[in-house]
Amino acid sequence: MIRNIPNKYTVQNLLEEINYTFKGKFDLLYLPLDFENKCNLGYAFINLISSLHIPMFYELFQNQKWQKYKSEKQCDLKYAKYQGKKELASHYEKNAALNIDVIITYK
């Protein structure tokens, strides 16, 4: 789970920042959106393909300030309740407020 994401970040903003180093190393990214306020909820879920990528992801993002927009927020990483692409996708596909555009999955 990625926390403290500036609310102005779009899925594309988040993808650009993560893909810089981790392109092809994750198979799911979910950024929940508040459609009424037209912003994200400040957190996202990512599934890294291999647990071997976790230490590098943690080192690169934990406590780092976000690159886009002027924000004092620092990235905070936590293990999510649901682990793995299948479990994450299954859980969030059942969410009635889900907009399919906010889940990015790769085969």
C-alpha positions, 0 to 999 in steps of 0.5 A: 500500500502506498500512502500520502499521495498528493490528492492532485496526482492522477493515475498517469502521474503515479504511473510515470513516477513508478515506471521510471524505475519499476516499469515491468516489475508490477502487475497491478496498480489501483488508485482509488478516486473521489469522483465528487471532488475529482481527486484521489483518496491519497493512497494506492495499491501496487502488486510487485511481480516479485518479492525481490523488488520490495526492498528496492521499492521501499528504499526508493519511495519510503519517506520521499517527497513526491516529484509532481506538485508542491506538496510536503507529503512524504510517501509511506509504504505499508503491507496491504490487507490483501496480497497478490494480483488475484486477491487485490483485483478480486477485492476491488472489482467487487467495490461498487464505487470502482471505476475500471480506469483506476485499476491498471493490470498487466499480464 
